[in-house]
Amino acid sequence: MTRNVKRFLAGLLLTLAPSSTLARQVEFAAPALPSEGDEYVSVKEGVFQVPTRQGGPVATIGPAAESNYVLNQTGAYVYLGLGLITGGFGGMLLPYPVAQANHGGFLINSAAPFPGSPAIHQYFWTVDPFNPANAKTCFWQIEVSDVGGSCSAQVRFAAYGGATCTIDGALSFIYPSTCEAWIVTGIL
């Protein structure tokens, strides 16, 4: 195994956390992605409140599916890197890797949030899975919260390597009654 692959895998393993750490609020900080050396890495950060959509399934707050999509506009293939997942990985949406000008994504069988303990998911899309900190990379953190019996979601992001990270506010939504969410992002 090459040195870069070992660094990449080590970095991914460091982002995993036991579910017991989710009993508290998690602060967002752009992660230290593995890189070739000690190069300076420019990071841009942002936050987006996911709109709620009425008329969804009639149910109570509980475990829900979360669909995470990406539109690739980088000019190269993009690859998924998983970090912290509250719940279980539900599988990839094909095609994968995601080619230029295509949508791709993955599903999460989300754990139910409860007051004071949100469901949190962290992942990234990158053009270079072996050196994400020095390539176009978008890191995403989705936080689904139960606020007074109604679900809300917030998406935080960090951009590396000159990437521009976007979220489609018209296509992204969460059903407040079930916590089911669609998150549509972009990388260019």
Secondary structure, DSSP 8 states (H G I E B T S, - for coil): --HHHHHHHHHHHHH---GGGGGS-----------SSS----EEEEEEEE-B-SS-----S--EEEEEEEEE-SSS-BEEEEEEESEEEEEEESSSSB-TT-EEEEEEEE---BTTB-EEEEEEEES-TTSGGGSSEEEEEEEEEEETTEEEEEEEEEEETT--EEE-TTT-EE-TTT--EEEEEEE-
